[in-house]
Amino acid sequence: MKPDTRLIHAGRNKQYTGNVVNPPVVRASTIVFETFAELNHASINRANRVPFYGRRGTDTHFALQQAMCELEGGAGCALYPCGAAAISGALLAFLKTGDHLLMVDSAYEPSRSLSDKLLAGLGIETTYYDPQIGAGIANLIKPNTKVIFLESPGSLTFEVQDIPAICAVAKQHNIVTILDNTWASPILCKPFDLGVDVSVQSATKYIVGHSDVMLGTATANEQHWPQLREHSYLLGYCTSADDAYTALRGLRTLGVRLRQHEHSALTVANWLAQRPEVKTVLHPALPSCPGHALFKRDFNGSNGLFSFVLKQANQQQVEAFIEGMQHFKMGFSWGGYESLITASMDVQQLRTATTWPYTGPLIRLHIGLENVDDLISDLAAAFSRL
Ligand SMILES: *Cc1c(COP(=O)(O)O)cnc(C)c1O
């Protein structure tokens, strides 16, 4: 089956849906049993999608978990109340006091803060590494290195990592690899084919796709699924059936939405690349983006999220650029149907292992599903104000 077809079928197991198209929203804390035999059956199979207690999930959650495995390719999927929880759940499943973590320098800022504030306090040391390091990661490995955390393309700056090269080194040293795969959604890259052990998604973004639910997932290969499942369960992570339902509904239109986001974003990115005020465009599908060749090798396509760097502009100019926009609003998150814009005046302060080569501000855009000519007019007016 091609990805579009898989998106339609994923998780729609008759066991979960009955005779309706979508799995019903099954809300539960308590699940009741009449006999010891039933109770024992549920208890023995509680990790295998048999209802046992609400925190372990209901058929709605099981349908989403199955869908994510069918799409990303893992052996099991844990659900979390948001993407940040999926990241903490995955890291805490495989790290303990005295361990060493390697984290990419271009990671989502809250992933860095988790390492610097919470993991450091638990006695887990983090070393940040250059997103372009590839097989050179071998030089940073210590005897106590237990996890390599990747995110590709990087948040804000979009460097594409050599995932297979890093995973090959990790395997030689028995190190677990965890990839924040949010940018790719479950369909633009095949994390397990590239050698990753655990793939994390902020489902808040393209999976839900309508800016109205917070949700996270972590999908693991056969070897790492039991520990991820058990440790996330011990930490108490669980989600509402309504949110799982909304994510399943979002999945059905993911392919068609992404194609429109991709098409419009490429149109805007190529338009920006011609502007005299623009220093560079950081879009993985453009040759100007570090790691573009790896993107062509490892990804099936792109989405609506990318950045560009202005040649020179002070705070006041950036305010003039952004304030007064009609379609691009400032706001966190992305992956919904609407266009968004954020500005970073100083990218260097977000990294410690690498030197950021540009002096001008970085502008990140999420290209939504509005008509692309309207979006370009909005940006053209912003350049006039700049
Ligand atoms: C948004 C985001 C997260 C965090 O997800 P939440 O659902 O907001 O907690 C993690 N990683 C990346 C790359 C993100 O963009």
The ligand as an SDF file (V2000), in Angstrom:
LIG
                    3D

 15 15  0  0  0  0  0  0  0  0999 V2000
    6.3130   21.1880   19.3020 C   0  0  0  0  0  0  0  0  0  0  0  0
    7.4670   20.2810   19.3130 C   0  0  0  0  0  0  0  0  0  0  0  0
    7.6990   19.4360   20.3970 C   0  0  0  0  0  0  0  0  0  0  0  0
    6.8600   19.4570   21.6510 C   0  0  0  0  0  0  0  0  0  0  0  0
    5.5450   19.0770   21.4120 O   0  0  0  0  0  0  0  0  0  0  0  0
    4.3360   19.5620   22.3570 P   0  0  0  0  0  0  0  0  0  0  0  0
    3.2130   18.7290   21.8750 O   0  0  0  0  0  0  0  0  0  0  0  0
    4.1760   21.0340   22.1310 O   0  0  0  0  0  0  0  0  0  0  0  0
    4.7370   19.2710   23.7640 O   0  0  0  0  0  0  0  0  0  0  0  0
    8.7630   18.5660   20.3230 C   0  0  0  0  0  0  0  0  0  0  0  0
    9.5800   18.5560   19.2520 N   0  0  0  0  0  0  0  0  0  0  0  0
    9.3980   19.3560   18.2110 C   0  0  0  0  0  0  0  0  0  0  0  0
   10.3300   19.2750   17.0530 C   0  0  0  0  0  0  0  0  0  0  0  0
    8.3370   20.2520   18.2000 C   0  0  0  0  0  0  0  0  0  0  0  0
    8.1810   21.0750   17.1570 O   0  0  0  0  0  0  0  0  0  0  0  0
  1  2  1  0
  2  3  1  0
  2 14  2  0
  3  4  1  0
  3 10  2  0
  4  5  1  0
  5  6  1  0
  6  7  2  0
  6  8  1  0
  6  9  1  0
 10 11  1  0
 11 12  2  0
 12 13  1  0
 12 14  1  0
 14 15  1  0
M  END
$$$$
